[in-house]
């Protein structure tokens, strides 16, 4: 399940990128950019036909107090129009490449074990030893404080020993982030990592 606005930030639904054809896809806050609550479920034609052809007494039904709320649905539709008309999906692809290329330069830091990303969603995994990829654990809070002191709000996913994955900096800047602000993210991260994890 994708929690971040993966469909926009990764340039298109990540499932389609690798040829996966799911029966069901749930979506939520990205459809309104978080302005109003709205979520839904997309179904494949096969699932939709199965639901529609079921006898009335066996048909799946779901409804809640706010199902189909007209204001939330209007905001969702307008948000999709804006995303399409302003080319934000294409911008995410372009700016994501830029961000990822600049984050790749962090690999020269001894505590950076991996840099990865797709569109505007990127991660920087931290290690205690680059050669063995021994995970850096428990550095997230210190790193977050150092980044915040420099003007960057971070989310760090805690790592673990099994499987061995270091604390990972998770980035998903807004799709309309100006290039000059985007360029500052790796600069601030370099300073924050160096301060939080001295070599």
Secondary structure, 3 states (H helix, E strand, C coil): CCCCCHHHHCCCCHHHHCCCCCCEEEECHHHCCCCCCCCEEEECHHHHHHHHHCCHHHCCCCCCCCCCCHHHHHHHHHHHHHHHHCCHHHHHHHHHHHHHHHHHHHHHCCCEEEEEEECCEEEEEEEEECCCCEECCCCHHHHHHHHHHCCCCCEEECCECCCCECCEEEEECCCCCCHHHHHHHHHHHHHHHHHHCCC
